[in-house]
Amino acid sequence: MADSGKMRAGSANGTLKRPAKPTSSGTVGMSKSLQRLALVVLLALLYQRLQPPAPKLCGTPGGPPVTGPRVQLKDGRHLAYHEYGVPKDEAKHKIIFVHGFDSCRYDALQVSPELAQELGIYMLSFDRPGYGESDPHPGRTEDSIAFDIEELADSLHLGPKFYLIGFSMGGEIMWSCLKNIPRRLAGVSILGPVGNYWWSGYPSNVSTAAWYVQLPQDQWAVRVAHHAPWLTYWWNTQKFFPSSSVIAFNPAILSREDMAVIPKFAFRTYAQQVRQQGEHESLHRDMMVGFGKWGWSPLEMENPFPAGEATVHLWHGAEDLIVPVQLSRYIAQKLPWVRYHELPTAGHLFPIADGMPEAIVRSMLLGDD
């Protein structure tokens, strides 16, 4: 009687029920959830790896100290500057120097004190945004730096007109100044300027020839900066592939004459200041803007000085392995108002060679060739 009661309690037909097994659909659902979770985690890790660290702003808690004079721009940013030459109030010629890639305000054209006195030259250099002690400018464009320069000149009371000299990345910036603030310019010298391979107006044979002067790793670094700027930080900090040879100080990019003058860089006691706020807002931002998608092309510019009120000089070394000369050669052919000076044996660092600062300044101020 007890057994028959158990059977009735177990089932209507007198058999016991077995525990239910997990269905295959439940297993598949759990597997898909785990896959989604893994994908989310991987994407989060990838996003974190692609994001550059916040810059270490000068003068803020934990950031580098402010050691020199700065002006504050209308948008609140600061630009650090350096003055040399004759006193500003005594000067006949006021020149602003714009430094190149991986440099700062102290890497200015070293005009001799004798020439400065002879011609009455006041020189002003400044840290470009994100370099040295100048605040970063995450919204920087191909045009914005020209207005920074104009505002700097007005803050320091340089008067209605001033001269500009720009080297390398600073040389590329000269085109922006010629386009945006020509009324303020008494003359311009463009030294070994970086060229953007995607500017409209270059014949394909010219841009291609220049492209292959670069080392393959620099071709990739420039390509990333143009096509995928959001990858620029990761590309230049990852260890899987060679990144920019300029950032890495690869000696393969130096010409014979560059090697002869490079020892002068050994005396840069301030070198650690250049990247002190972080590489992204200085070096990487330079690449993203310099090789980015510009809204205009220097090759299509009209003469900004149709009445001959100022002159534009373009200098380039024929043996430049960092910034190929082919781009400057073509620009000089395309823009007849540019006075072109090609140095047949010089590399990229010709502005620091003995006698070159004086030659560059005399050519701009006095028309000496």
C-alpha positions as CSV (number, residue, x, y, z in Angstrom):
1,M,0.0,0.0,0.0
2,A,2.8,2.4,0.8
3,D,4.6,1.7,-2.5
4,S,1.4,2.1,-4.5
5,G,0.9,5.5,-2.8
6,K,4.4,6.7,-3.8
7,M,3.7,5.6,-7.4
8,R,0.4,7.6,-7.5
9,A,2.2,10.6,-6.0
10,G,4.9,10.4,-8.7
11,S,2.8,10.3,-11.8
12,A,-0.6,9.6,-13.1
13,N,0.6,6.5,-15.0
14,G,2.5,5.0,-12.1
15,T,6.1,6.0,-13.3
16,L,8.5,8.4,-11.6
17,K,9.5,11.7,-13.4
18,R,13.2,12.3,-14.0
19,P,14.8,15.7,-13.5
20,A,14.6,17.9,-16.6
21,K,17.8,18.3,-18.7
22,P,19.0,21.8,-19.8
23,T,17.8,22.6,-23.3
24,S,20.2,23.3,-26.2
25,S,18.6,26.7,-26.7
26,G,19.5,27.8,-23.2
27,T,23.1,26.8,-23.7
28,V,23.3,28.7,-27.0
29,G,21.7,31.8,-25.4
30,M,24.3,31.7,-22.6
31,S,27.1,31.4,-25.1
32,K,25.9,34.4,-27.1
33,S,25.7,36.5,-24.0
34,L,29.3,35.6,-23.1
35,Q,30.4,36.5,-26.6
36,R,28.7,39.9,-26.4
37,L,30.3,40.5,-23.0
38,A,33.7,39.6,-24.3
39,L,33.2,41.9,-27.3
40,V,32.2,44.8,-25.1
41,V,35.2,44.3,-22.9
42,L,37.6,44.1,-25.9
43,L,36.1,47.3,-27.4
44,A,36.4,49.1,-24.1
45,L,40.0,48.0,-23.8
46,L,40.7,49.1,-27.4
47,Y,39.0,52.4,-26.9
48,Q,41.1,53.0,-23.8
49,R,44.3,52.1,-25.6
50,L,43.4,54.5,-28.4
51,Q,42.8,57.5,-26.1
52,P,45.8,59.7,-25.4
53,P,46.5,60.7,-21.8
54,A,45.4,64.1,-20.7
55,P,48.1,66.7,-21.2
56,K,50.1,68.0,-18.2
57,L,49.3,71.7,-18.3
58,C,52.0,74.1,-17.2
59,G,51.2,75.9,-14.0
60,T,48.6,73.4,-12.8
61,P,48.9,71.0,-9.9
62,G,51.2,68.1,-11.0
63,G,52.1,69.9,-14.2
64,P,55.4,71.5,-15.3
65,P,56.2,74.9,-13.9
66,V,55.9,78.2,-15.9
67,T,59.5,79.5,-16.2
68,G,59.1,82.3,-18.8
69,P,56.8,85.0,-19.9
70,R,53.5,84.2,-21.5
71,V,50.6,86.0,-23.0
72,Q,46.9,85.0,-22.6
73,L,44.9,84.8,-25.7
74,K,41.2,85.7,-26.0
75,D,40.1,82.1,-25.7
76,G,42.0,81.7,-22.4
77,R,45.0,79.8,-23.7
78,H,48.6,80.9,-23.0
79,L,51.5,81.3,-25.4
80,A,55.0,81.3,-24.0
81,Y,57.5,83.5,-25.8
82,H,61.2,84.4,-25.9
83,E,62.7,87.8,-27.1
84,Y,66.2,88.5,-28.3
85,G,68.1,90.9,-30.5
86,V,67.8,94.7,-30.0
87,P,65.2,96.1,-27.7
88,K,61.8,96.2,-29.2
89,D,61.4,100.0,-28.9
90,E,64.7,100.5,-30.8
91,A,64.1,98.0,-33.6
92,K,63.8,98.8,-37.2
93,H,62.7,95.3,-38.1
94,K,60.6,93.0,-35.9
95,I,60.7,89.3,-36.8
96,I,58.6,86.5,-35.4
97,F,60.2,83.0,-35.7
98,V,57.9,79.9,-35.8
99,H,59.7,76.7,-34.7
100,G,59.4,73.3,-36.3
101,F,58.4,69.8,-35.2
102,D,59.6,68.6,-31.8
103,S,61.1,72.0,-31.0
104,C,60.3,75.0,-28.8
105,R,60.8,78.8,-28.5
106,Y,64.5,78.4,-27.8
107,D,65.0,76.6,-31.2
108,A,64.9,79.9,-33.0
109,L,67.0,81.2,-35.8
110,Q,70.3,82.2,-34.2
111,V,71.0,85.6,-35.8
112,S,74.3,87.0,-34.6
113,P,74.3,89.9,-32.2
114,E,76.4,91.8,-34.6
115,L,73.8,91.5,-37.4
116,A,71.0,92.3,-35.0
117,Q,72.7,95.5,-34.0
118,E,73.7,96.4,-37.6
119,L,70.1,96.1,-39.0
120,G,68.2,96.9,-35.8
121,I,66.5,93.5,-35.5
122,Y,64.2,92.5,-32.7
123,M,63.4,88.7,-32.7
124,L,60.4,87.0,-31.1
125,S,59.9,83.3,-30.9
126,F,57.1,81.4,-29.1
127,D,56.1,77.8,-28.2
128,R,53.4,76.6,-30.6
129,P,50.3,75.2,-28.9
130,G,51.1,72.1,-26.8
131,Y,54.9,72.6,-27.0
132,G,57.1,73.9,-24.1
133,E,55.0,76.1,-21.9
134,S,52.2,77.0,-24.3
135,D,48.8,75.6,-23.6
136,P,47.5,72.9,-26.0
137,H,44.8,73.7,-28.6
138,P,42.8,70.6,-29.2
139,G,40.7,72.5,-31.8
140,R,43.7,73.6,-33.8
141,T,43.3,73.8,-37.6
142,E,45.4,74.7,-40.6
143,D,44.2,78.3,-40.1
144,S,44.0,78.9,-36.4
145,I,47.8,79.3,-35.8
146,A,47.9,82.4,-38.0
147,F,45.4,84.1,-35.7
148,D,47.4,83.0,-32.7
149,I,50.4,84.7,-34.2
150,E,48.5,87.9,-34.9
151,E,47.1,88.0,-31.4
152,L,50.6,87.4,-29.9
153,A,52.0,90.3,-32.0
154,D,49.2,92.6,-30.8
155,S,49.7,91.6,-27.2
156,L,53.4,92.5,-27.4
157,H,52.7,95.7,-29.3
158,L,54.8,94.9,-32.4
159,G,52.9,97.4,-34.5
160,P,50.9,97.1,-37.7
161,K,53.4,95.0,-39.6
162,F,56.1,92.4,-38.8
163,Y,58.2,89.8,-40.5
164,L,57.8,86.0,-40.3
165,I,60.3,83.2,-40.5
166,G,59.1,79.6,-40.2
167,F,61.1,76.4,-40.3
168,S,59.8,72.8,-41.2
169,M,56.3,72.5,-39.6
170,G,56.7,76.2,-38.8
171,G,57.4,76.7,-42.5
172,E,54.2,75.0,-43.5
173,I,52.4,77.5,-41.2
174,M,53.7,80.4,-43.2
175,W,51.2,79.5,-46.0
176,S,48.4,79.9,-43.5
177,C,49.7,83.3,-42.4
178,L,50.0,84.4,-46.1
179,K,46.4,83.4,-46.6
180,N,44.8,84.7,-43.4
181,I,46.9,87.7,-42.2
182,P,48.7,89.1,-45.2
183,R,47.9,92.7,-44.2
184,R,50.1,92.3,-41.1
185,L,53.2,91.0,-43.0
186,A,56.2,93.0,-44.0
187,G,57.9,89.9,-45.4
188,V,58.1,86.1,-45.1
189,S,60.8,83.5,-45.2
190,I,59.8,79.8,-45.5
191,L,62.5,77.3,-44.5
192,G,62.4,73.7,-45.5
193,P,58.6,73.6,-45.2
194,V,56.6,70.5,-44.6
195,G,54.3,69.8,-47.5
196,N,51.0,68.0,-47.4
197,Y,51.0,65.3,-50.1
198,W,47.2,65.7,-50.5
199,W,47.1,69.4,-51.3
200,S,45.3,69.9,-54.6
201,G,47.4,71.1,-57.4
202,Y,50.3,68.6,-57.2
203,P,50.8,66.5,-60.3
204,S,50.8,62.8,-59.3
205,N,54.4,62.3,-60.5
206,V,55.6,65.1,-58.2
207,S,53.8,63.9,-55.1
208,T,54.7,60.3,-55.8
209,A,58.4,61.1,-56.2
210,A,58.3,63.1,-52.9
211,W,56.4,60.3,-51.2
212,Y,59.0,57.7,-51.8
213,V,61.9,59.9,-50.5
214,Q,60.4,59.1,-47.0
215,L,61.3,56.0,-45.1
216,P,58.5,53.3,-45.3
217,Q,57.7,53.8,-41.6
218,D,57.2,57.6,-42.2
219,Q,55.0,56.9,-45.2
220,W,52.8,54.9,-42.8
221,A,52.9,57.5,-40.0
222,V,51.9,60.2,-42.5
223,R,49.2,58.0,-44.0
224,V,47.6,57.3,-40.6
225,A,47.7,61.0,-39.7
226,H,45.8,61.9,-42.9
227,H,43.3,59.0,-43.2
228,A,42.8,58.0,-39.6
229,P,43.8,60.8,-37.3
230,W,42.1,59.2,-34.4
231,L,44.8,56.4,-34.6
232,T,47.7,58.8,-34.6
233,Y,48.4,58.5,-30.9
234,W,48.2,54.7,-30.9
235,W,50.3,54.4,-34.1
236,N,53.1,56.4,-32.7
237,T,53.1,54.7,-29.2
238,Q,52.5,51.0,-30.1
239,K,55.4,48.5,-30.4
240,F,54.1,46.3,-33.2
241,F,55.3,48.4,-36.1
242,P,57.9,51.1,-36.6
243,S,56.4,54.6,-35.9
244,S,57.6,58.0,-37.0
245,S,61.3,58.0,-37.5
246,V,61.4,61.7,-36.7
247,I,59.8,61.2,-33.3
248,A,62.2,58.2,-32.7
249,F,65.3,60.3,-33.7
250,N,66.3,57.8,-36.4
251,P,69.7,58.9,-37.9
252,A,68.7,57.4,-41.2
253,I,66.7,60.6,-42.0
254,L,69.8,62.8,-41.7
255,S,71.8,63.9,-44.8
256,R,75.6,64.2,-44.7
257,E,75.4,67.9,-44.0
258,D,72.7,67.3,-41.3
259,M,75.1,64.9,-39.6
260,A,77.8,67.6,-39.6
261,V,75.6,70.1,-37.7
262,I,73.6,67.8,-35.5
263,P,76.2,68.1,-32.6
264,K,74.7,71.6,-32.0
265,F,71.6,69.9,-30.6
266,A,73.7,68.3,-27.9
267,F,73.7,71.7,-26.2
268,R,69.9,72.0,-25.9
269,T,69.7,72.0,-22.1
270,Y,66.0,72.8,-22.5
271,A,65.2,69.7,-24.6
272,Q,63.2,68.1,-21.9
273,Q,60.7,71.0,-22.0
274,V,59.7,70.4,-25.6
275,R,57.4,67.4,-24.9
276,Q,56.8,68.0,-21.2
277,Q,53.0,68.5,-21.6
278,G,52.6,65.2,-23.5
279,E,53.4,64.0,-27.0
280,H,49.9,64.0,-28.3
281,E,49.1,67.7,-28.1
282,S,52.5,68.6,-29.5
283,L,53.9,66.0,-31.9
284,H,50.8,64.0,-32.8
285,R,48.6,67.1,-33.1
286,D,51.3,68.6,-35.4
287,M,51.0,65.6,-37.7
288,M,47.2,65.5,-37.6
289,V,47.0,69.1,-38.7
290,G,50.0,69.3,-41.0
291,F,49.1,66.2,-43.0
292,G,45.3,66.4,-42.4
293,K,42.5,67.3,-44.8
294,W,43.0,71.0,-45.5
295,G,40.1,73.2,-46.7
296,W,42.4,75.0,-49.2
297,S,45.7,74.5,-51.0
298,P,48.7,76.8,-51.0
299,L,49.2,75.9,-54.7
300,E,46.0,77.7,-55.5
301,M,46.9,81.0,-53.7
302,E,46.9,84.3,-55.4
303,N,49.8,86.7,-54.7
304,P,49.0,88.3,-51.3
305,F,51.2,91.2,-52.2
306,P,50.2,92.3,-55.7
307,A,51.7,95.8,-55.3
308,G,55.0,94.3,-54.2
309,E,54.6,95.6,-50.7
310,A,56.4,92.5,-49.3
311,T,58.4,89.5,-50.5
312,V,58.1,85.8,-49.9
313,H,61.3,83.7,-49.8
314,L,61.3,79.9,-49.9
315,W,64.5,78.0,-49.0
316,H,65.0,74.2,-49.3
317,G,67.9,71.8,-49.2
318,A,68.2,69.5,-52.2
319,E,69.4,66.7,-50.0
320,D,66.6,66.9,-47.4
321,L,65.6,63.4,-46.4
322,I,62.9,64.6,-43.9
323,V,60.9,67.0,-46.1
324,P,61.4,66.1,-49.8
325,V,62.5,69.0,-51.9
326,Q,60.2,68.0,-54.8
327,L,57.2,69.6,-53.2
328,S,58.9,73.0,-52.7
329,R,60.3,73.0,-56.2
330,Y,56.9,72.6,-57.7
331,I,55.3,75.2,-55.4
332,A,58.0,77.7,-56.5
333,Q,57.2,76.9,-60.2
334,K,53.5,77.2,-59.6
335,L,53.7,80.5,-57.6
336,P,55.9,83.0,-59.5
337,W,55.7,85.5,-56.6
338,V,57.7,83.2,-54.4
339,R,61.5,83.7,-54.6
340,Y,63.1,80.3,-54.5
341,H,66.5,79.4,-53.0
342,E,67.6,75.8,-53.4
343,L,70.7,74.7,-51.6
344,P,72.3,71.9,-53.7
345,T,74.1,70.0,-50.9
346,A,72.1,71.0,-47.8
347,G,69.8,68.7,-45.8
348,H,66.9,69.6,-43.6
349,L,68.9,71.3,-40.8
350,F,70.5,74.0,-43.0
351,P,69.1,76.9,-40.9
352,I,71.5,76.1,-38.1
353,A,74.5,75.8,-40.3
354,D,77.2,78.5,-39.9
355,G,76.3,81.7,-41.7
356,M,72.8,80.6,-42.8
357,P,70.8,82.7,-40.3
358,E,72.5,85.8,-41.5
359,A,72.0,84.9,-45.2
360,I,68.3,84.2,-44.7
361,V,67.7,87.4,-42.8
362,R,69.7,89.6,-45.1
363,S,67.8,88.1,-48.1
364,M,64.4,88.9,-46.5
365,L,65.3,92.4,-45.2
366,L,67.6,93.7,-47.8
367,G,66.9,91.6,-50.9
368,D,70.4,90.1,-50.9
369,D,70.6,86.7,-52.7
